[in-house]
Amino acid sequence: MFSLCSTKMEYSTIYSELNKNQQKAVDTIEGCVMVVAGPGTGKTQVLGARVASILTTTDASPENIICLTFTEAATVALRLRLVKFIGSEAYRVNIFTYHGFCNMVIQENKDLFGIQDIDPVSELETIEIIHEIIDELDNDSLLKRFTGEVYYDTNDLKKLFGLLKKDNLDRIKVAKKIELAKEEYLNLDSSYYQKKYKDFAKGDLKQKPFDELCASLNKLQEACDLLSVYDAKLKTRKRYDFSDMLAWVLYALQTNEELLLKY
């Protein structure tokens, strides 16, 4: 069991300042606990107090605990909060961003992941790769821009590639979803004229909005098709992106018990 030593009084004080629901989250040290709250409502305080509670009421050591956050700023905030609770031992608690943790797992187990001499892609490299892809588009591409900001779609493509990887969608799955979207549109009563209008009879398809939908979906399909090009360019540069990190590590932890026990 871990001792808070000189910080025990401060921890007790902070714990007493939590509301009943927050205290319940701190006291529940077994199983899953979900805390749903808005910004500035004390989630970091609760998480830090829960870590301190685990250390003081169980045989767990700081090294046995891992905390994952979305941003570097959050890791710093949580670390500082823990220092107030448990002193210098807070630096022994594993605190990472999700991507930082996944990158560590990959780098420490390259043989398991079947990769060597490969590193995470930087933000600048990602932009360079997407610009290359845009430059190589055929002139008849729906994504090709000949005037104005030719790289206007860079951020949208980056987000799209991340979403496709997150949801494990390839071009075939996307194509099926696009066809389904068209079918759903055609099955809507509102897609057809409900009474005679100008040259259109009751029951005629509202062609213009359907054509606009198809144009948008066809553009989306072409953009999704570029994911394989993006991945090929990453491989050529011996790089992997944030979405790769999450997907690879999640799969490895789900299928490799030894790796799961290690972390």
C-alpha contacts under 8 A as a table, 3 or more apart, distances in Angstrom:
res1	aa1	res2	aa2	distance
1	M	55	L	6.42
1	M	56	T	5.68
1	M	57	T	6.33
1	M	58	T	5.44
1	M	59	D	4.49
1	M	60	A	6.80
1	M	61	S	7.67
2	F	55	L	5.15
2	F	56	T	4.91
2	F	57	T	7.62
2	F	58	T	7.65
2	F	59	D	7.11
2	F	60	A	7.58
2	F	61	S	6.86
3	S	8	K	7.96
3	S	55	L	7.66
3	S	56	T	6.04
4	L	7	T	5.42
4	L	8	K	4.90
4	L	56	T	7.22
4	L	85	F	7.25
4	L	86	I	5.16
4	L	87	G	7.52
5	C	8	K	5.68
5	C	86	I	7.74
6	S	9	M	7.02
7	T	10	E	5.26
7	T	11	Y	6.23
7	T	84	K	6.98
7	T	85	F	5.85
7	T	86	I	5.98
7	T	87	G	6.73
8	K	11	Y	5.10
8	K	12	S	6.19
8	K	85	F	7.27
8	K	86	I	7.65
9	M	12	S	5.15
9	M	13	T	6.25
10	E	13	T	5.06
10	E	14	I	6.20
10	E	84	K	7.67
10	E	85	F	6.85
11	Y	14	I	5.09
11	Y	15	Y	5.99
11	Y	49	A	7.58
11	Y	84	K	7.84
11	Y	85	F	5.35
12	S	15	Y	5.06
12	S	16	S	6.18
13	T	16	S	5.21
13	T	17	E	6.54
14	I	17	E	5.14
14	I	18	L	6.84
15	Y	18	L	5.42
15	Y	23	Q	7.01
15	Y	49	A	7.05
16	S	19	N	7.83
18	L	21	N	7.99
18	L	22	Q	5.66
18	L	23	Q	5.89
18	L	46	V	7.88
19	N	22	Q	5.28
19	N	23	Q	6.13
20	K	23	Q	5.06
20	K	24	K	6.14
21	N	24	K	5.00
21	N	25	A	6.39
22	Q	25	A	5.12
22	Q	26	V	6.33
22	Q	46	V	6.24
23	Q	26	V	4.96
23	Q	27	D	6.01
23	Q	46	V	7.79
24	K	27	D	5.10
24	K	28	T	6.08
25	A	28	T	5.34
25	A	29	I	7.94
25	A	33	V	6.49
25	A	35	V	7.41
25	A	46	V	7.29
25	A	50	R	7.17
26	V	29	I	6.94
26	V	46	V	6.31
26	V	47	L	7.34
26	V	49	A	6.11
26	V	50	R	4.19
26	V	51	V	7.93
26	V	53	S	6.59
27	D	50	R	6.88
27	D	53	S	6.80
28	T	31	G	7.65
28	T	33	V	7.41
29	I	50	R	7.26
29	I	53	S	7.54
29	I	54	I	6.04
35	V	43	K	7.37
37	A	41	T	6.40
37	A	43	K	7.14
38	G	41	T	5.95
39	P	42	G	7.89
40	G	43	K	7.54
42	G	45	Q	5.03
42	G	46	V	6.22
43	K	46	V	5.07
43	K	47	L	6.18
44	T	47	L	5.06
44	T	48	G	6.04
44	T	77	A	7.64
44	T	78	L	6.15
44	T	81	R	7.78
45	Q	48	G	5.22
45	Q	49	A	6.06
45	Q	78	L	7.91
45	Q	81	R	7.03
46	V	49	A	5.08
46	V	50	R	6.01
47	L	50	R	5.05
47	L	51	V	6.32
47	L	78	L	7.92
48	G	51	V	5.22
48	G	52	A	6.36
48	G	78	L	6.43
48	G	81	R	6.22
48	G	82	L	5.55
48	G	85	F	7.62
49	A	52	A	5.02
49	A	53	S	6.05
49	A	82	L	7.72
49	A	85	F	7.33
50	R	53	S	4.87
50	R	54	I	6.20
51	V	54	I	5.18
51	V	55	L	6.33
51	V	65	I	7.72
52	A	55	L	5.13
52	A	56	T	6.21
52	A	82	L	7.48
52	A	85	F	6.66
52	A	86	I	6.77
53	S	56	T	5.22
53	S	57	T	6.03
54	I	57	T	5.41
54	I	58	T	5.69
54	I	60	A	7.01
55	L	58	T	5.77
55	L	59	D	6.98
55	L	60	A	5.76
55	L	61	S	6.38
55	L	62	P	7.03
56	T	59	D	7.96
60	A	64	N	6.01
60	A	65	I	7.71
61	S	64	N	5.36
61	S	65	I	7.32
62	P	65	I	5.65
62	P	89	E	6.97
62	P	90	A	7.17
62	P	92	R	5.42
62	P	93	V	4.61
62	P	94	N	7.61
63	E	66	I	7.65
63	E	92	R	5.63
63	E	93	V	5.24
63	E	94	N	6.39
64	N	93	V	7.43
64	N	94	N	7.95
65	I	93	V	5.86
65	I	94	N	6.11
66	I	93	V	6.52
66	I	94	N	4.61
66	I	95	I	5.80
66	I	96	F	7.74
67	C	93	V	7.88
67	C	94	N	6.15
67	C	95	I	4.69
67	C	96	F	6.33
68	L	75	T	7.80
68	L	95	I	5.97
68	L	96	F	5.07
68	L	97	T	5.23
68	L	98	Y	5.59
68	L	101	F	7.65
69	T	72	E	7.65
69	T	74	A	6.20
69	T	75	T	6.28
69	T	95	I	7.77
69	T	96	F	6.32
69	T	97	T	4.61
69	T	98	Y	6.06
70	F	74	A	7.05
70	F	97	T	5.27
70	F	98	Y	6.13
71	T	74	A	5.25
71	T	75	T	6.66
71	T	97	T	5.80
72	E	75	T	5.12
72	E	76	V	6.42
72	E	96	F	7.77
72	E	97	T	6.28
73	A	76	V	5.23
73	A	77	A	6.21
74	A	77	A	4.99
74	A	78	L	6.05
75	T	78	L	5.21
75	T	79	R	6.08
75	T	95	I	6.13
75	T	96	F	6.25
75	T	97	T	6.79
76	V	79	R	5.10
76	V	80	L	6.18
77	A	80	L	5.28
77	A	81	R	6.20
78	L	81	R	5.00
78	L	82	L	6.17
79	R	82	L	5.11
79	R	83	V	6.24
79	R	90	A	6.54
79	R	91	Y	7.24
79	R	95	I	7.38
80	L	83	V	5.05
80	L	84	K	6.57
81	R	84	K	5.30
81	R	85	F	6.57
82	L	85	F	4.87
82	L	86	I	5.88
82	L	87	G	7.09
82	L	90	A	5.42
83	V	86	I	5.39
83	V	87	G	4.35
83	V	88	S	5.94
83	V	89	E	7.33
83	V	90	A	5.21
83	V	91	Y	7.68
84	K	87	G	5.80
86	I	89	E	6.08
86	I	90	A	6.03
87	G	90	A	6.00
88	S	91	Y	5.91
88	S	92	R	7.97
89	E	92	R	5.44
89	E	93	V	7.29
90	A	93	V	5.43
91	Y	94	N	7.71
96	F	99	H	7.77
96	F	100	G	5.61
96	F	101	F	5.49
97	T	100	G	4.94
97	T	101	F	6.13
98	Y	101	F	5.29
98	Y	102	C	6.23
98	Y	246	L	7.67
99	H	102	C	5.08
99	H	103	N	5.99
99	H	242	F	6.32
99	H	245	M	6.69
99	H	246	L	6.86
100	G	103	N	5.19
100	G	104	M	6.22
101	F	104	M	5.14
101	F	105	V	6.32
102	C	105	V	5.11
102	C	106	I	6.23
102	C	245	M	5.57
102	C	246	L	6.17
102	C	249	V	5.95
103	N	106	I	5.11
103	N	107	Q	6.05
103	N	120	P	7.60
103	N	245	M	6.22
104	M	107	Q	5.16
104	M	108	E	6.02
105	V	108	E	5.27
105	V	109	N	6.12
105	V	249	V	7.17
106	I	109	N	5.19
106	I	110	K	5.72
106	I	113	F	6.83
106	I	245	M	7.56
106	I	249	V	7.17
107	Q	110	K	5.58
109	N	112	L	5.33
109	N	113	F	6.49
110	K	113	F	5.14
110	K	114	G	5.94
110	K	115	I	5.24
110	K	116	Q	6.06
111	D	114	G	4.89
111	D	115	I	6.23
111	D	116	Q	7.38
112	L	115	I	7.87
113	F	248	W	7.77
115	I	118	I	6.55
117	D	238	K	7.03
118	I	238	K	4.80
118	I	239	R	5.42
118	I	240	Y	7.34
119	D	238	K	6.63
119	D	239	R	5.05
119	D	240	Y	6.38
120	P	239	R	5.31
120	P	240	Y	4.91
120	P	241	D	5.63
120	P	242	F	7.33
121	V	125	E	6.15
121	V	126	T	6.52
121	V	234	L	7.74
121	V	239	R	5.13
121	V	240	Y	5.58
121	V	241	D	5.39
121	V	242	F	7.99
122	S	125	E	5.14
122	S	126	T	6.22
123	E	126	T	5.14
123	E	127	I	6.43
124	L	127	I	5.24
124	L	128	E	6.22
125	E	128	E	4.93
125	E	129	I	6.11
126	T	129	I	5.19
126	T	130	I	6.30
126	T	158	K	7.91
127	I	130	I	5.20
127	I	131	H	6.09
127	I	154	T	7.03
128	E	131	H	5.10
128	E	132	E	6.23
129	I	132	E	5.04
129	I	133	I	6.34
129	I	230	Y	7.06
129	I	233	K	6.89
129	I	234	L	7.85
130	I	133	I	4.97
130	I	134	I	6.23
130	I	154	T	6.28
130	I	157	L	7.57
130	I	158	K	7.55
130	I	230	Y	7.15
131	H	134	I	5.05
131	H	135	D	6.11
131	H	151	Y	6.57
131	H	154	T	7.03
132	E	135	D	5.05
132	E	136	E	6.25
133	I	136	E	5.18
133	I	137	L	6.49
133	I	226	L	7.82
133	I	229	V	7.40
133	I	230	Y	7.33
134	I	137	L	5.34
134	I	143	L	7.89
134	I	144	K	7.14
134	I	151	Y	7.04
137	L	141	S	6.22
137	L	143	L	7.64
137	L	144	K	6.37
138	D	141	S	5.26
138	D	144	K	7.31
139	N	144	K	6.39
140	D	144	K	7.20
141	S	144	K	5.24
142	L	219	K	5.85
142	L	222	E	7.46
143	L	219	K	6.86
143	L	222	E	7.76
143	L	223	A	7.45
144	K	150	V	7.54
145	R	148	G	7.48
145	R	149	E	7.59
145	R	150	V	5.09
145	R	151	Y	7.92
146	F	150	V	6.45
147	T	150	V	6.43
149	E	152	Y	5.26
150	V	153	D	7.89
151	Y	154	T	5.55
152	Y	155	N	7.63
153	D	156	D	5.20
153	D	157	L	6.05
154	T	157	L	5.28
154	T	158	K	6.25
155	N	158	K	5.00
155	N	159	K	6.20
156	D	159	K	5.19
156	D	160	L	6.04
157	L	160	L	4.94
157	L	161	F	6.09
157	L	223	A	7.05
158	K	161	F	5.33
158	K	162	G	6.39
159	K	162	G	5.13
159	K	163	L	6.24
160	L	163	L	5.10
160	L	164	L	6.13
160	L	224	C	7.43
161	F	164	L	5.17
161	F	165	K	6.29
161	F	224	C	7.35
161	F	227	L	6.00
162	G	165	K	5.28
162	G	166	K	6.05
162	G	243	S	5.76
163	L	166	K	4.94
163	L	167	D	6.10
164	L	167	D	5.34
164	L	168	N	5.78
164	L	169	L	4.93
164	L	170	D	7.00
164	L	224	C	7.80
165	K	168	N	4.82
165	K	169	L	6.29
165	K	243	S	6.12
165	K	244	D	7.32
165	K	247	A	7.56
166	K	169	L	7.87
166	K	243	S	6.36
166	K	247	A	7.11
169	L	172	I	7.95
169	L	173	K	5.78
169	L	174	V	6.45
170	D	173	K	5.41
170	D	174	V	6.22
170	D	224	C	7.65
171	R	174	V	5.02
171	R	175	A	6.02
171	R	221	Q	7.31
171	R	224	C	6.06
171	R	225	D	5.61
172	I	175	A	5.06
172	I	176	K	6.38
173	K	176	K	5.20
173	K	177	K	6.35
174	V	177	K	5.05
174	V	178	I	6.13
174	V	221	Q	6.92
174	V	224	C	7.46
175	A	178	I	5.06
175	A	179	E	6.26
175	A	221	Q	6.64
176	K	179	E	5.20
176	K	180	L	6.17
177	K	180	L	4.95
177	K	181	A	6.15
178	I	181	A	5.01
178	I	182	K	6.39
178	I	217	L	6.43
178	I	221	Q	7.71
179	E	182	K	5.13
179	E	183	E	6.24
180	L	183	E	5.00
180	L	184	E	6.08
181	A	184	E	5.10
181	A	185	Y	6.26
182	K	185	Y	5.13
182	K	186	L	6.32
182	K	213	L	7.91
182	K	214	C	7.35
183	E	186	L	5.07
183	E	187	N	6.22
184	E	187	N	5.04
184	E	188	L	6.56
185	Y	188	L	5.42
185	Y	191	S	6.61
185	Y	210	F	7.76
186	L	189	D	7.98
186	L	191	S	6.34
187	N	191	S	7.63
188	L	191	S	5.42
188	L	192	Y	7.66
189	D	192	Y	5.78
190	S	193	Y	7.24
190	S	194	Q	7.78
191	S	205	L	6.09
191	S	206	K	5.70
191	S	210	F	7.91
192	Y	202	K	7.57
192	Y	203	G	5.37
192	Y	204	D	5.43
192	Y	205	L	4.47
192	Y	206	K	5.38
193	Y	196	K	6.92
193	Y	197	Y	7.38
193	Y	200	F	7.43
193	Y	201	A	7.05
193	Y	202	K	5.18
193	Y	203	G	5.22
193	Y	204	D	5.57
193	Y	205	L	6.51
193	Y	206	K	6.56
194	Q	202	K	5.24
194	Q	203	G	6.12
195	K	201	A	6.55
195	K	202	K	4.24
195	K	203	G	7.27
196	K	199	D	7.64
196	K	200	F	5.72
196	K	201	A	4.41
196	K	202	K	4.76
197	Y	200	F	5.11
197	Y	201	A	6.41
197	Y	202	K	7.60
198	K	201	A	8.00
200	F	204	D	6.21
201	A	204	D	5.64
206	K	209	P	6.27
206	K	210	F	6.59
207	Q	210	F	5.11
207	Q	211	D	6.00
208	K	211	D	5.12
208	K	212	E	6.21
209	P	212	E	4.96
209	P	213	L	6.11
210	F	213	L	5.01
210	F	214	C	6.17
211	D	214	C	5.04
211	D	215	A	6.12
212	E	215	A	5.10
212	E	216	S	6.24
213	L	216	S	5.17
213	L	217	L	6.13
214	C	217	L	5.03
214	C	218	N	5.88
215	A	218	N	5.13
215	A	219	K	6.19
216	S	219	K	5.17
216	S	220	L	6.27
217	L	220	L	4.88
217	L	221	Q	6.14
218	N	221	Q	4.99
218	N	222	E	6.30
219	K	222	E	5.18
219	K	223	A	6.24
220	L	223	A	5.05
220	L	224	C	6.15
221	Q	224	C	5.07
221	Q	225	D	6.21
222	E	225	D	5.03
222	E	226	L	6.73
223	A	226	L	5.35
223	A	227	L	7.47
224	C	227	L	5.64
225	D	228	S	6.51
225	D	229	V	7.78
226	L	229	V	5.06
226	L	230	Y	6.23
227	L	230	Y	4.97
227	L	231	D	6.15
228	S	231	D	5.10
228	S	232	A	6.11
229	V	232	A	5.10
229	V	233	K	6.30
230	Y	233	K	5.21
230	Y	234	L	6.30
231	D	234	L	4.99
231	D	235	K	6.20
232	A	235	K	5.08
232	A	236	T	6.23
233	K	236	T	5.01
233	K	237	R	6.32
234	L	237	R	5.20
234	L	238	K	6.07
234	L	239	R	4.98
234	L	240	Y	6.10
234	L	241	D	7.99
235	K	238	K	4.81
235	K	239	R	5.84
235	K	240	Y	7.32
236	T	239	R	7.65
240	Y	244	D	5.97
240	Y	245	M	7.17
241	D	244	D	5.26
241	D	245	M	6.46
242	F	245	M	5.05
242	F	246	L	6.50
243	S	246	L	5.29
243	S	247	A	6.17
244	D	247	A	5.17
244	D	248	W	5.86
245	M	248	W	5.45
245	M	249	V	6.10
246	L	249	V	5.45
246	L	250	L	5.91
247	A	250	L	5.27
247	A	251	Y	6.16
248	W	251	Y	5.36
248	W	252	A	6.15
249	V	252	A	4.97
249	V	253	L	6.04
250	L	253	L	5.27
250	L	254	Q	6.19
251	Y	254	Q	5.11
251	Y	255	T	6.19
252	A	255	T	5.25
252	A	256	N	5.54
252	A	259	L	7.41
253	L	256	N	5.43
253	L	257	E	6.82
253	L	259	L	6.20
253	L	260	L	5.11
254	Q	257	E	7.38
254	Q	260	L	7.63
256	N	259	L	5.46
256	N	260	L	6.36
257	E	260	L	4.93
257	E	261	L	6.16
258	E	261	L	5.22
258	E	262	K	6.27
259	L	262	K	5.01
259	L	263	Y	6.55
260	L	263	Y	5.47
